[in-house]
């Protein structure tokens, strides 16, 4: 593991603070929603866009990709919030259900995802001083990022 790998891992640990990690862990245990999966999926789509030359690995084009994703992510998160709210109302009427146990954690996590994505964007953009990256270098960063997130998703105590 080189210095940049350690920088990436440390930056991610700082982004995913204790409160977020604890709430995400509880959500994963209680129900089918794992917030890290949404972040992993997003980063895998970005990796694919770069790999397939839909995005040039420059700071400007990466920033444009992140800005475009923000609008799309906002729509996805709002849709998730609507679905969850409707399910929550249904569970209140029935007096039982997994959302009754974790609604506060879920709302907290959903509201933090955009901020977390923004902070990860900044880490990616600031790993290199160059304006134009070599394609294989940015793809390596994405592979390391996705691998770290997958490890944390599959083995939660690796967060520590």
C-alpha positions as a Markdown table, in Angstrom:
| # | Residue | x | y | z |
|---|---|---|---|---|
| 1 | Unk | 0.0 | 0.0 | 0.0 |
| 2 | Unk | 1.6 | 3.3 | -1.0 |
| 3 | Unk | 1.2 | 6.8 | 0.4 |
| 4 | Unk | -1.7 | 7.7 | -1.8 |
| 5 | Unk | -3.6 | 4.5 | -0.8 |
| 6 | Unk | -3.1 | 5.5 | 2.8 |
| 7 | Unk | -4.3 | 9.0 | 2.1 |
| 8 | Unk | -7.4 | 7.7 | 0.4 |
| 9 | Unk | -8.2 | 5.3 | 3.2 |
| 10 | Unk | -7.7 | 8.0 | 5.9 |
| 11 | Unk | -9.8 | 10.5 | 4.0 |
| 12 | Unk | -12.6 | 7.9 | 3.7 |
| 13 | Unk | -12.5 | 7.1 | 7.4 |
| 14 | Unk | -12.8 | 10.9 | 8.1 |
| 15 | Unk | -15.7 | 11.2 | 5.8 |
| 16 | Unk | -17.6 | 8.2 | 7.2 |
| 17 | Unk | -17.8 | 9.5 | 10.8 |
| 18 | Unk | -18.7 | 7.3 | 13.8 |
| 19 | Unk | -22.4 | 8.4 | 13.9 |
| 20 | Unk | -22.9 | 7.7 | 10.2 |
| 21 | Unk | -21.2 | 4.3 | 10.5 |
| 22 | Unk | -23.3 | 3.3 | 13.5 |
| 23 | Unk | -26.5 | 4.3 | 11.9 |
| 24 | Unk | -25.6 | 2.6 | 8.6 |
| 25 | Unk | -24.7 | -0.6 | 10.5 |
| 26 | Unk | -28.0 | -0.6 | 12.3 |
| 27 | Unk | -29.9 | -0.1 | 9.0 |
| 28 | Unk | -28.1 | -3.0 | 7.4 |
| 29 | Unk | -29.0 | -5.3 | 10.3 |
| 30 | Unk | -32.6 | -4.3 | 10.4 |
| 31 | Unk | -33.6 | -4.1 | 6.8 |
| 32 | Unk | -32.6 | -4.4 | 3.2 |
| 33 | Unk | -31.2 | -0.9 | 2.8 |
| 34 | Unk | -27.4 | -0.6 | 2.9 |
| 35 | Unk | -26.4 | 3.1 | 2.3 |
| 36 | Unk | -22.9 | 2.0 | 1.3 |
| 37 | Unk | -24.4 | 0.1 | -1.6 |
| 38 | Unk | -25.9 | 3.2 | -3.1 |
| 39 | Unk | -22.5 | 5.0 | -2.8 |
| 40 | Unk | -20.7 | 1.9 | -4.3 |
| 41 | Unk | -23.2 | 1.8 | -7.2 |
| 42 | Unk | -22.7 | 5.5 | -7.9 |
| 43 | Unk | -18.9 | 5.1 | -8.0 |
| 44 | Unk | -19.0 | 2.0 | -10.1 |
| 45 | Unk | -21.1 | 3.9 | -12.7 |
| 46 | Unk | -18.5 | 6.7 | -12.7 |
| 47 | Unk | -15.7 | 4.2 | -13.1 |
| 48 | Unk | -17.6 | 2.7 | -16.1 |
| 49 | Unk | -18.1 | 6.1 | -17.7 |
| 50 | Unk | -14.3 | 6.9 | -17.4 |
| 51 | Unk | -13.3 | 3.4 | -18.6 |
| 52 | Unk | -15.6 | 3.6 | -21.6 |
| 53 | Unk | -14.3 | 7.1 | -22.5 |
| 54 | Unk | -17.6 | 8.8 | -21.8 |
| 55 | Unk | -15.7 | 11.1 | -19.4 |
| 56 | Unk | -12.1 | 12.4 | -20.0 |
| 57 | Unk | -10.0 | 12.0 | -16.8 |
| 58 | Unk | -9.5 | 15.7 | -16.3 |
| 59 | Unk | -10.4 | 17.7 | -13.3 |
| 60 | Unk | -12.9 | 19.7 | -15.3 |
| 61 | Unk | -14.7 | 16.7 | -16.8 |
| 62 | Unk | -14.7 | 14.9 | -13.5 |
| 63 | Unk | -16.3 | 17.9 | -11.9 |
| 64 | Unk | -18.9 | 18.0 | -14.6 |
| 65 | Unk | -19.6 | 14.3 | -14.0 |
| 66 | Unk | -20.0 | 14.9 | -10.3 |
| 67 | Unk | -22.3 | 17.8 | -10.9 |
| 68 | Unk | -24.5 | 15.8 | -13.2 |
| 69 | Unk | -24.6 | 12.9 | -10.7 |
| 70 | Unk | -25.7 | 15.3 | -8.0 |
| 71 | Unk | -28.9 | 16.1 | -9.8 |
| 72 | Unk | -29.6 | 12.5 | -10.6 |
| 73 | Unk | -28.7 | 11.4 | -7.0 |
| 74 | Unk | -31.1 | 14.1 | -5.6 |
| 75 | Unk | -33.9 | 12.6 | -7.6 |
| 76 | Unk | -33.1 | 9.0 | -6.5 |
| 77 | Unk | -32.8 | 10.1 | -2.8 |
| 78 | Unk | -36.1 | 12.0 | -3.0 |
| 79 | Unk | -37.8 | 9.0 | -4.5 |
| 80 | Unk | -36.4 | 6.7 | -1.8 |
| 81 | Unk | -37.6 | 9.2 | 0.8 |
| 82 | Unk | -41.1 | 9.1 | -0.7 |
| 83 | Unk | -41.2 | 5.3 | -0.8 |
| 84 | Unk | -39.8 | 5.1 | 2.8 |
| 85 | Unk | -42.3 | 7.7 | 4.1 |
| 86 | Unk | -45.2 | 5.7 | 2.5 |
| 87 | Unk | -44.0 | 2.5 | 4.0 |
| 88 | Unk | -43.5 | 4.1 | 7.4 |
| 89 | Unk | -47.1 | 5.4 | 7.4 |
| 90 | Unk | -48.3 | 1.9 | 6.5 |
| 91 | Unk | -46.3 | 0.5 | 9.4 |
| 92 | Unk | -47.6 | 3.1 | 11.8 |
| 93 | Unk | -51.2 | 2.0 | 10.8 |
| 94 | Unk | -50.3 | -1.7 | 11.3 |
| 95 | Unk | -48.4 | -1.0 | 14.5 |
| 96 | Unk | -45.4 | -3.0 | 13.4 |
| 97 | Unk | -42.6 | -3.1 | 10.9 |
| 98 | Unk | -38.8 | -2.7 | 10.6 |
| 99 | Unk | -39.0 | 1.1 | 9.8 |
| 100 | Unk | -40.6 | 1.9 | 13.1 |
| 101 | Unk | -37.3 | 0.8 | 14.7 |
| 102 | Unk | -35.0 | 2.8 | 12.5 |
| 103 | Unk | -36.8 | 5.7 | 10.8 |
| 104 | Unk | -34.6 | 8.3 | 12.5 |
| 105 | Unk | -31.4 | 6.5 | 11.5 |
| 106 | Unk | -32.7 | 6.1 | 7.9 |
| 107 | Unk | -33.6 | 9.8 | 7.5 |
| 108 | Unk | -30.2 | 10.8 | 9.0 |
| 109 | Unk | -28.3 | 8.5 | 6.6 |
| 110 | Unk | -30.3 | 9.5 | 3.5 |
| 111 | Unk | -29.7 | 13.2 | 4.3 |
| 112 | Unk | -26.0 | 12.6 | 4.7 |
| 113 | Unk | -25.4 | 10.7 | 1.5 |
| 114 | Unk | -25.2 | 13.8 | -0.7 |
| 115 | Unk | -22.7 | 15.4 | 1.6 |
| 116 | Unk | -20.6 | 12.2 | 1.7 |
| 117 | Unk | -20.6 | 12.0 | -2.1 |
| 118 | Unk | -19.5 | 15.6 | -2.3 |
| 119 | Unk | -16.6 | 15.0 | 0.1 |
| 120 | Unk | -15.5 | 11.9 | -1.8 |
| 121 | Unk | -15.6 | 14.0 | -5.0 |
| 122 | Unk | -13.2 | 16.4 | -3.4 |
| 123 | Unk | -10.9 | 13.7 | -2.2 |
| 124 | Unk | -10.7 | 12.3 | -5.8 |
| 125 | Unk | -10.2 | 15.8 | -7.3 |
| 126 | Unk | -7.4 | 16.6 | -4.8 |
| 127 | Unk | -5.4 | 13.4 | -5.0 |
| 128 | Unk | -3.5 | 14.8 | -7.9 |
| 129 | Unk | -2.2 | 18.3 | -8.8 |
| 130 | Unk | -2.4 | 17.6 | -12.5 |
| 131 | Unk | -5.3 | 19.0 | -14.5 |
| 132 | Unk | -5.4 | 15.9 | -16.8 |
| 133 | Unk | -4.9 | 12.5 | -15.4 |
| 134 | Unk | -3.8 | 9.3 | -17.1 |
| 135 | Unk | -6.9 | 7.2 | -17.6 |
| 136 | Unk | -5.3 | 4.2 | -15.8 |
| 137 | Unk | -4.4 | 6.3 | -12.8 |
| 138 | Unk | -7.9 | 7.6 | -12.2 |
| 139 | Unk | -9.3 | 4.1 | -12.8 |
| 140 | Unk | -6.9 | 2.8 | -10.1 |
| 141 | Unk | -8.2 | 5.4 | -7.7 |
| 142 | Unk | -11.8 | 4.2 | -8.4 |
| 143 | Unk | -10.8 | 0.6 | -8.0 |
| 144 | Unk | -9.2 | 1.3 | -4.6 |
| 145 | Unk | -12.2 | 3.4 | -3.5 |
| 146 | Unk | -14.7 | 0.8 | -4.5 |
| 147 | Unk | -12.7 | -2.0 | -2.9 |
| 148 | Unk | -12.5 | -0.1 | 0.4 |
| 149 | Unk | -16.2 | 0.6 | 0.3 |
| 150 | Unk | -17.0 | -3.0 | -0.5 |
| 151 | Unk | -14.8 | -4.2 | 2.3 |
| 152 | Unk | -16.6 | -1.9 | 4.7 |
| 153 | Unk | -19.9 | -2.9 | 3.3 |
| 154 | Unk | -19.2 | -6.6 | 3.7 |
| 155 | Unk | -17.2 | -6.5 | 6.9 |
| 156 | Unk | -18.5 | -3.6 | 9.0 |
| 157 | Unk | -15.8 | -3.7 | 11.7 |
| 158 | Unk | -13.1 | -2.8 | 9.1 |
| 159 | Unk | -14.5 | 0.7 | 9.4 |
| 160 | Unk | -12.6 | 1.0 | 12.7 |
